[in-house]
Amino acid sequence: MHVERIDRGGDVIYLRLGGVVTDEAEAELDSNLLSDDELGRAVLISLRDAILLNSSGIGMLLRLHRTLRENGGKLVLADIPLS
């Protein structure tokens, strides 16, 4: 799995998850991609390049959603594959 941050400026943080999405990205999201200052912002995650989203990956996204919401931010998922 790979995680990429796409800086476009503005108030929204854009991230792209690809490959097999599991909870292994959680540490990278916590330490490298999102600072404590950014937890109150909107985070848009594109799943366009995701091959598989397993239950661990869903759990990771739910924990991120909860953390963002508790800090005044929100999580938005985009480009969710239909198959």
Jmol script that loads the backbone (N, CA, C; Angstrom):
load data "model"
ATOM      1  N   MET A   1       0.837  -1.173   0.000  1.00  0.00           N
ATOM      2  CA  MET A   1       0.000   0.000   0.000  1.00  0.00           C
ATOM      3  C   MET A   1       0.884   1.239   0.000  1.00  0.00           C
ATOM      4  N   HIS A   2       0.426   2.260  -0.673  1.00  0.00           N
ATOM      5  CA  HIS A   2       1.161   3.526  -0.640  1.00  0.00           C
ATOM      6  C   HIS A   2       0.195   4.665  -0.297  1.00  0.00           C
ATOM      7  N   VAL A   3       0.763   5.659   0.363  1.00  0.00           N
ATOM      8  CA  VAL A   3       0.011   6.850   0.761  1.00  0.00           C
ATOM      9  C   VAL A   3       0.747   8.051   0.207  1.00  0.00           C
ATOM     10  N   GLU A   4       0.005   8.935  -0.452  1.00  0.00           N
ATOM     11  CA  GLU A   4       0.614  10.124  -1.039  1.00  0.00           C
ATOM     12  C   GLU A   4      -0.201  11.352  -0.639  1.00  0.00           C
ATOM     13  N   ARG A   5       0.499  12.374  -0.237  1.00  0.00           N
ATOM     14  CA  ARG A   5      -0.162  13.647   0.064  1.00  0.00           C
ATOM     15  C   ARG A   5      -0.019  14.560  -1.147  1.00  0.00           C
ATOM     16  N   ILE A   6      -1.125  15.147  -1.557  1.00  0.00           N
ATOM     17  CA  ILE A   6      -1.147  16.026  -2.719  1.00  0.00           C
ATOM     18  C   ILE A   6      -1.510  17.414  -2.230  1.00  0.00           C
ATOM     19  N   ASP A   7      -0.531  18.302  -2.162  1.00  0.00           N
ATOM     20  CA  ASP A   7      -0.780  19.650  -1.669  1.00  0.00           C
ATOM     21  C   ASP A   7      -1.373  20.506  -2.780  1.00  0.00           C
ATOM     22  N   ARG A   8      -2.574  21.006  -2.528  1.00  0.00           N
ATOM     23  CA  ARG A   8      -3.238  21.891  -3.476  1.00  0.00           C
ATOM     24  C   ARG A   8      -3.535  23.243  -2.841  1.00  0.00           C
ATOM     25  N   GLY A   9      -3.051  23.459  -1.641  1.00  0.00           N
ATOM     26  CA  GLY A   9      -3.354  24.697  -0.935  1.00  0.00           C
ATOM     27  C   GLY A   9      -4.786  24.668  -0.420  1.00  0.00           C
ATOM     28  N   GLY A  10      -5.199  25.701   0.224  1.00  0.00           N
ATOM     29  CA  GLY A  10      -6.560  25.771   0.734  1.00  0.00           C
ATOM     30  C   GLY A  10      -6.732  25.043   2.053  1.00  0.00           C
ATOM     31  N   ASP A  11      -7.986  24.836   2.410  1.00  0.00           N
ATOM     32  CA  ASP A  11      -8.304  24.275   3.718  1.00  0.00           C
ATOM     33  C   ASP A  11      -8.417  22.764   3.734  1.00  0.00           C
ATOM     34  N   VAL A  12      -8.426  22.131   2.566  1.00  0.00           N
ATOM     35  CA  VAL A  12      -8.605  20.683   2.487  1.00  0.00           C
ATOM     36  C   VAL A  12      -7.261  20.006   2.271  1.00  0.00           C
ATOM     37  N   ILE A  13      -7.026  18.922   3.007  1.00  0.00           N
ATOM     38  CA  ILE A  13      -5.826  18.113   2.832  1.00  0.00           C
ATOM     39  C   ILE A  13      -6.201  16.934   1.936  1.00  0.00           C
ATOM     40  N   TYR A  14      -5.499  16.773   0.829  1.00  0.00           N
ATOM     41  CA  TYR A  14      -5.772  15.705  -0.126  1.00  0.00           C
ATOM     42  C   TYR A  14      -4.758  14.581   0.046  1.00  0.00           C
ATOM     43  N   LEU A  15      -5.270  13.361   0.240  1.00  0.00           N
ATOM     44  CA  LEU A  15      -4.416  12.178   0.336  1.00  0.00           C
ATOM     45  C   LEU A  15      -4.886  11.154  -0.683  1.00  0.00           C
ATOM     46  N   ARG A  16      -3.958  10.367  -1.207  1.00  0.00           N
ATOM     47  CA  ARG A  16      -4.303   9.287  -2.128  1.00  0.00           C
ATOM     48  C   ARG A  16      -3.768   7.981  -1.554  1.00  0.00           C
ATOM     49  N   LEU A  17      -4.649   7.006  -1.392  1.00  0.00           N
ATOM     50  CA  LEU A  17      -4.258   5.678  -0.935  1.00  0.00           C
ATOM     51  C   LEU A  17      -4.317   4.739  -2.125  1.00  0.00           C
ATOM     52  N   GLY A  18      -3.322   3.881  -2.259  1.00  0.00           N
ATOM     53  CA  GLY A  18      -3.297   2.949  -3.375  1.00  0.00           C
ATOM     54  C   GLY A  18      -2.819   1.578  -2.965  1.00  0.00           C
ATOM     55  N   GLY A  19      -3.051   0.625  -3.850  1.00  0.00           N
ATOM     56  CA  GLY A  19      -2.656  -0.748  -3.578  1.00  0.00           C
ATOM     57  C   GLY A  19      -3.666  -1.416  -2.674  1.00  0.00           C
ATOM     58  N   VAL A  20      -3.189  -2.317  -1.833  1.00  0.00           N
ATOM     59  CA  VAL A  20      -4.037  -3.007  -0.864  1.00  0.00           C
ATOM     60  C   VAL A  20      -4.068  -2.155   0.402  1.00  0.00           C
ATOM     61  N   VAL A  21      -5.221  -1.577   0.705  1.00  0.00           N
ATOM     62  CA  VAL A  21      -5.352  -0.640   1.826  1.00  0.00           C
ATOM     63  C   VAL A  21      -5.631  -1.429   3.101  1.00  0.00           C
ATOM     64  N   THR A  22      -4.678  -1.372   4.012  1.00  0.00           N
ATOM     65  CA  THR A  22      -4.788  -2.032   5.312  1.00  0.00           C
ATOM     66  C   THR A  22      -4.478  -1.006   6.396  1.00  0.00           C
ATOM     67  N   ASP A  23      -4.424  -1.470   7.625  1.00  0.00           N
ATOM     68  CA  ASP A  23      -4.120  -0.560   8.722  1.00  0.00           C
ATOM     69  C   ASP A  23      -2.636  -0.199   8.799  1.00  0.00           C
ATOM     70  N   GLU A  24      -1.797  -0.745   7.916  1.00  0.00           N
ATOM     71  CA  GLU A  24      -0.368  -0.412   7.954  1.00  0.00           C
ATOM     72  C   GLU A  24      -0.108   1.059   7.635  1.00  0.00           C
ATOM     73  N   ALA A  25      -1.040   1.728   6.996  1.00  0.00           N
ATOM     74  CA  ALA A  25      -0.862   3.152   6.673  1.00  0.00           C
ATOM     75  C   ALA A  25      -1.131   4.049   7.872  1.00  0.00           C
ATOM     76  N   GLU A  26      -1.731   3.505   8.912  1.00  0.00           N
ATOM     77  CA  GLU A  26      -2.123   4.339  10.048  1.00  0.00           C
ATOM     78  C   GLU A  26      -0.936   5.049  10.682  1.00  0.00           C
ATOM     79  N   ALA A  27       0.169   4.342  10.876  1.00  0.00           N
ATOM     80  CA  ALA A  27       1.354   4.972  11.474  1.00  0.00           C
ATOM     81  C   ALA A  27       1.901   6.065  10.565  1.00  0.00           C
ATOM     82  N   GLU A  28       1.877   5.822   9.255  1.00  0.00           N
ATOM     83  CA  GLU A  28       2.363   6.838   8.319  1.00  0.00           C
ATOM     84  C   GLU A  28       1.457   8.063   8.324  1.00  0.00           C
ATOM     85  N   LEU A  29       0.149   7.854   8.375  1.00  0.00           N
ATOM     86  CA  LEU A  29      -0.780   8.974   8.445  1.00  0.00           C
ATOM     87  C   LEU A  29      -0.545   9.780   9.715  1.00  0.00           C
ATOM     88  N   ASP A  30      -0.350   9.068  10.821  1.00  0.00           N
ATOM     89  CA  ASP A  30      -0.162   9.741  12.112  1.00  0.00           C
ATOM     90  C   ASP A  30       1.139  10.525  12.167  1.00  0.00           C
ATOM     91  N   SER A  31       2.213   9.951  11.642  1.00  0.00           N
ATOM     92  CA  SER A  31       3.520  10.577  11.860  1.00  0.00           C
ATOM     93  C   SER A  31       3.989  11.464  10.715  1.00  0.00           C
ATOM     94  N   ASN A  32       3.651  11.133   9.490  1.00  0.00           N
ATOM     95  CA  ASN A  32       4.247  11.851   8.363  1.00  0.00           C
ATOM     96  C   ASN A  32       3.295  12.752   7.604  1.00  0.00           C
ATOM     97  N   LEU A  33       2.031  12.390   7.520  1.00  0.00           N
ATOM     98  CA  LEU A  33       1.139  13.097   6.610  1.00  0.00           C
ATOM     99  C   LEU A  33       0.231  14.106   7.284  1.00  0.00           C
ATOM    100  N   LEU A  34      -0.113  13.862   8.523  1.00  0.00           N
ATOM    101  CA  LEU A  34      -1.009  14.776   9.233  1.00  0.00           C
ATOM    102  C   LEU A  34      -0.375  15.202  10.548  1.00  0.00           C
ATOM    103  N   SER A  35      -0.202  16.491  10.712  1.00  0.00           N
ATOM    104  CA  SER A  35       0.321  16.998  11.981  1.00  0.00           C
ATOM    105  C   SER A  35      -0.849  17.248  12.927  1.00  0.00           C
ATOM    106  N   ASP A  36      -0.552  17.412  14.193  1.00  0.00           N
ATOM    107  CA  ASP A  36      -1.601  17.694  15.185  1.00  0.00           C
ATOM    108  C   ASP A  36      -2.369  18.965  14.832  1.00  0.00           C
ATOM    109  N   ASP A  37      -1.694  19.935  14.241  1.00  0.00           N
ATOM    110  CA  ASP A  37      -2.340  21.198  13.852  1.00  0.00           C
ATOM    111  C   ASP A  37      -3.390  20.996  12.765  1.00  0.00           C
ATOM    112  N   GLU A  38      -3.265  19.928  11.996  1.00  0.00           N
ATOM    113  CA  GLU A  38      -4.145  19.708  10.853  1.00  0.00           C
ATOM    114  C   GLU A  38      -5.360  18.843  11.164  1.00  0.00           C
ATOM    115  N   LEU A  39      -5.452  18.331  12.367  1.00  0.00           N
ATOM    116  CA  LEU A  39      -6.556  17.429  12.706  1.00  0.00           C
ATOM    117  C   LEU A  39      -7.908  18.123  12.734  1.00  0.00           C
ATOM    118  N   GLY A  40      -7.937  19.438  12.774  1.00  0.00           N
ATOM    119  CA  GLY A  40      -9.189  20.178  12.749  1.00  0.00           C
ATOM    120  C   GLY A  40      -9.633  20.559  11.346  1.00  0.00           C
ATOM    121  N   ARG A  41      -8.958  20.045  10.337  1.00  0.00           N
ATOM    122  CA  ARG A  41      -9.284  20.382   8.945  1.00  0.00           C
ATOM    123  C   ARG A  41     -10.008  19.225   8.258  1.00  0.00           C
ATOM    124  N   ALA A  42     -10.490  19.491   7.069  1.00  0.00           N
ATOM    125  CA  ALA A  42     -11.102  18.442   6.254  1.00  0.00           C
ATOM    126  C   ALA A  42      -9.989  17.672   5.547  1.00  0.00           C
ATOM    127  N   VAL A  43     -10.110  16.354   5.550  1.00  0.00           N
ATOM    128  CA  VAL A  43      -9.163  15.484   4.868  1.00  0.00           C
ATOM    129  C   VAL A  43      -9.933  14.695   3.818  1.00  0.00           C
ATOM    130  N   LEU A  44      -9.548  14.853   2.559  1.00  0.00           N
ATOM    131  CA  LEU A  44     -10.168  14.112   1.463  1.00  0.00           C
ATOM    132  C   LEU A  44      -9.209  13.007   1.049  1.00  0.00           C
ATOM    133  N   ILE A  45      -9.694  11.769   1.093  1.00  0.00           N
ATOM    134  CA  ILE A  45      -8.872  10.617   0.718  1.00  0.00           C
ATOM    135  C   ILE A  45      -9.429  10.020  -0.565  1.00  0.00           C
ATOM    136  N   SER A  46      -8.591   9.973  -1.585  1.00  0.00           N
ATOM    137  CA  SER A  46      -8.954   9.337  -2.851  1.00  0.00           C
ATOM    138  C   SER A  46      -8.554   7.873  -2.795  1.00  0.00           C
ATOM    139  N   LEU A  47      -9.500   7.016  -3.144  1.00  0.00           N
ATOM    140  CA  LEU A  47      -9.236   5.575  -3.199  1.00  0.00           C
ATOM    141  C   LEU A  47      -9.137   5.091  -4.646  1.00  0.00           C
ATOM    142  N   ARG A  48      -8.941   6.000  -5.574  1.00  0.00           N
ATOM    143  CA  ARG A  48      -8.890   5.662  -7.005  1.00  0.00           C
ATOM    144  C   ARG A  48      -7.879   4.567  -7.304  1.00  0.00           C
ATOM    145  N   ASP A  49      -6.721   4.597  -6.652  1.00  0.00           N
ATOM    146  CA  ASP A  49      -5.656   3.635  -6.934  1.00  0.00           C
ATOM    147  C   ASP A  49      -5.690   2.425  -6.010  1.00  0.00           C
ATOM    148  N   ALA A  50      -6.740   2.310  -5.198  1.00  0.00           N
ATOM    149  CA  ALA A  50      -6.846   1.173  -4.286  1.00  0.00           C
ATOM    150  C   ALA A  50      -7.262  -0.077  -5.051  1.00  0.00           C
ATOM    151  N   ILE A  51      -6.571  -1.149  -4.796  1.00  0.00           N
ATOM    152  CA  ILE A  51      -6.900  -2.438  -5.406  1.00  0.00           C
ATOM    153  C   ILE A  51      -7.861  -3.206  -4.494  1.00  0.00           C
ATOM    154  N   LEU A  52      -7.618  -3.105  -3.197  1.00  0.00           N
ATOM    155  CA  LEU A  52      -8.416  -3.829  -2.211  1.00  0.00           C
ATOM    156  C   LEU A  52      -8.447  -3.018  -0.921  1.00  0.00           C
ATOM    157  N   LEU A  53      -9.601  -2.956  -0.293  1.00  0.00           N
ATOM    158  CA  LEU A  53      -9.751  -2.313   1.015  1.00  0.00           C
ATOM    159  C   LEU A  53     -10.267  -3.390   1.954  1.00  0.00           C
ATOM    160  N   ASN A  54      -9.387  -3.894   2.835  1.00  0.00           N
ATOM    161  CA  ASN A  54      -9.809  -4.972   3.729  1.00  0.00           C
ATOM    162  C   ASN A  54     -10.382  -4.405   5.033  1.00  0.00           C
ATOM    163  N   SER A  55     -10.805  -5.289   5.923  1.00  0.00           N
ATOM    164  CA  SER A  55     -11.443  -4.842   7.166  1.00  0.00           C
ATOM    165  C   SER A  55     -10.498  -4.026   8.037  1.00  0.00           C
ATOM    166  N   SER A  56      -9.210  -4.330   8.007  1.00  0.00           N
ATOM    167  CA  SER A  56      -8.234  -3.535   8.762  1.00  0.00           C
ATOM    168  C   SER A  56      -8.147  -2.118   8.202  1.00  0.00           C
ATOM    169  N   GLY A  57      -8.206  -1.992   6.879  1.00  0.00           N
ATOM    170  CA  GLY A  57      -8.191  -0.677   6.247  1.00  0.00           C
ATOM    171  C   GLY A  57      -9.433   0.126   6.583  1.00  0.00           C
ATOM    172  N   ILE A  58     -10.590  -0.539   6.614  1.00  0.00           N
ATOM    173  CA  ILE A  58     -11.833   0.134   7.002  1.00  0.00           C
ATOM    174  C   ILE A  58     -11.739   0.613   8.446  1.00  0.00           C
ATOM    175  N   GLY A  59     -11.194  -0.234   9.313  1.00  0.00           N
ATOM    176  CA  GLY A  59     -11.006   0.160  10.714  1.00  0.00           C
ATOM    177  C   GLY A  59     -10.097   1.363  10.843  1.00  0.00           C
ATOM    178  N   MET A  60      -9.021   1.400  10.048  1.00  0.00           N
ATOM    179  CA  MET A  60      -8.098   2.540  10.064  1.00  0.00           C
ATOM    180  C   MET A  60      -8.814   3.814   9.646  1.00  0.00           C
ATOM    181  N   LEU A  61      -9.645   3.736   8.593  1.00  0.00           N
ATOM    182  CA  LEU A  61     -10.383   4.915   8.136  1.00  0.00           C
ATOM    183  C   LEU A  61     -11.394   5.377   9.180  1.00  0.00           C
ATOM    184  N   LEU A  62     -12.041   4.432   9.861  1.00  0.00           N
ATOM    185  CA  LEU A  62     -12.990   4.800  10.921  1.00  0.00           C
ATOM    186  C   LEU A  62     -12.293   5.484  12.087  1.00  0.00           C
ATOM    187  N   ARG A  63     -11.106   4.984  12.466  1.00  0.00           N
ATOM    188  CA  ARG A  63     -10.351   5.627  13.557  1.00  0.00           C
ATOM    189  C   ARG A  63      -9.918   7.033  13.149  1.00  0.00           C
ATOM    190  N   LEU A  64      -9.488   7.194  11.894  1.00  0.00           N
ATOM    191  CA  LEU A  64      -9.111   8.522  11.411  1.00  0.00           C
ATOM    192  C   LEU A  64     -10.317   9.452  11.424  1.00  0.00           C
ATOM    193  N   HIS A  65     -11.463   8.956  10.991  1.00  0.00           N
ATOM    194  CA  HIS A  65     -12.700   9.750  11.018  1.00  0.00           C
ATOM    195  C   HIS A  65     -13.001  10.221  12.441  1.00  0.00           C
ATOM    196  N   ARG A  66     -12.911   9.318  13.406  1.00  0.00           N
ATOM    197  CA  ARG A  66     -13.198   9.659  14.799  1.00  0.00           C
ATOM    198  C   ARG A  66     -12.220  10.702  15.321  1.00  0.00           C
ATOM    199  N   THR A  67     -10.931  10.528  15.027  1.00  0.00           N
ATOM    200  CA  THR A  67      -9.912  11.478  15.484  1.00  0.00           C
ATOM    201  C   THR A  67     -10.151  12.865  14.896  1.00  0.00           C
ATOM    202  N   LEU A  68     -10.414  12.911  13.599  1.00  0.00           N
ATOM    203  CA  LEU A  68     -10.677  14.195  12.958  1.00  0.00           C
ATOM    204  C   LEU A  68     -11.913  14.855  13.538  1.00  0.00           C
ATOM    205  N   ARG A  69     -12.993  14.094  13.699  1.00  0.00           N
ATOM    206  CA  ARG A  69     -14.248  14.643  14.223  1.00  0.00           C
ATOM    207  C   ARG A  69     -14.059  15.187  15.640  1.00  0.00           C
ATOM    208  N   GLU A  70     -13.313  14.480  16.475  1.00  0.00           N
ATOM    209  CA  GLU A  70     -13.073  14.931  17.846  1.00  0.00           C
ATOM    210  C   GLU A  70     -12.276  16.240  17.892  1.00  0.00           C
ATOM    211  N   ASN A  71     -11.549  16.534  16.818  1.00  0.00           N
ATOM    212  CA  ASN A  71     -10.734  17.754  16.761  1.00  0.00           C
ATOM    213  C   ASN A  71     -11.344  18.827  15.869  1.00  0.00           C
ATOM    214  N   GLY A  72     -12.596  18.645  15.462  1.00  0.00           N
ATOM    215  CA  GLY A  72     -13.281  19.636  14.652  1.00  0.00           C
ATOM    216  C   GLY A  72     -13.092  19.478  13.155  1.00  0.00           C
ATOM    217  N   GLY A  73     -12.442  18.418  12.724  1.00  0.00           N
ATOM    218  CA  GLY A  73     -12.227  18.177  11.302  1.00  0.00           C
ATOM    219  C   GLY A  73     -13.235  17.182  10.763  1.00  0.00           C
ATOM    220  N   LYS A  74     -13.031  16.771   9.511  1.00  0.00           N
ATOM    221  CA  LYS A  74     -13.902  15.740   8.946  1.00  0.00           C
ATOM    222  C   LYS A  74     -13.144  14.961   7.884  1.00  0.00           C
ATOM    223  N   LEU A  75     -13.620  13.745   7.643  1.00  0.00           N
ATOM    224  CA  LEU A  75     -13.033  12.861   6.648  1.00  0.00           C
ATOM    225  C   LEU A  75     -14.011  12.712   5.492  1.00  0.00           C
ATOM    226  N   VAL A  76     -13.494  12.853   4.283  1.00  0.00           N
ATOM    227  CA  VAL A  76     -14.291  12.664   3.068  1.00  0.00           C
ATOM    228  C   VAL A  76     -13.576  11.629   2.215  1.00  0.00           C
ATOM    229  N   LEU A  77     -14.301  10.580   1.796  1.00  0.00           N
ATOM    230  CA  LEU A  77     -13.749   9.577   0.905  1.00  0.00           C
ATOM    231  C   LEU A  77     -14.215   9.854  -0.508  1.00  0.00           C
ATOM    232  N   ALA A  78     -13.301   9.726  -1.478  1.00  0.00           N
ATOM    233  CA  ALA A  78     -13.628  10.017  -2.875  1.00  0.00           C
ATOM    234  C   ALA A  78     -13.073   8.933  -3.774  1.00  0.00           C
ATOM    235  N   ASP A  79     -13.595   8.866  -4.988  1.00  0.00           N
ATOM    236  CA  ASP A  79     -13.096   7.940  -6.005  1.00  0.00           C
ATOM    237  C   ASP A  79     -13.134   6.494  -5.529  1.00  0.00           C
ATOM    238  N   ILE A  80     -14.225   6.112  -4.900  1.00  0.00           N
ATOM    239  CA  ILE A  80     -14.356   4.756  -4.380  1.00  0.00           C
ATOM    240  C   ILE A  80     -14.695   3.823  -5.555  1.00  0.00           C
ATOM    241  N   PRO A  81     -13.844   2.810  -5.787  1.00  0.00           N
ATOM    242  CA  PRO A  81     -14.125   1.896  -6.890  1.00  0.00           C
ATOM    243  C   PRO A  81     -15.426   1.127  -6.667  1.00  0.00           C
ATOM    244  N   LEU A  82     -16.158   0.891  -7.741  1.00  0.00           N
ATOM    245  CA  LEU A  82     -17.437   0.186  -7.639  1.00  0.00           C
ATOM    246  C   LEU A  82     -17.256  -1.329  -7.589  1.00  0.00           C
ATOM    247  N   SER A  83     -16.158  -1.826  -8.080  1.00  0.00           N
ATOM    248  CA  SER A  83     -15.980  -3.275  -8.085  1.00  0.00           C
ATOM    249  C   SER A  83     -14.870  -3.702  -7.163  1.00  0.00           C
TER     250      SER A  83
END
end "model"
wireframe off; spacefill off
backbone 0.3
color backbone group
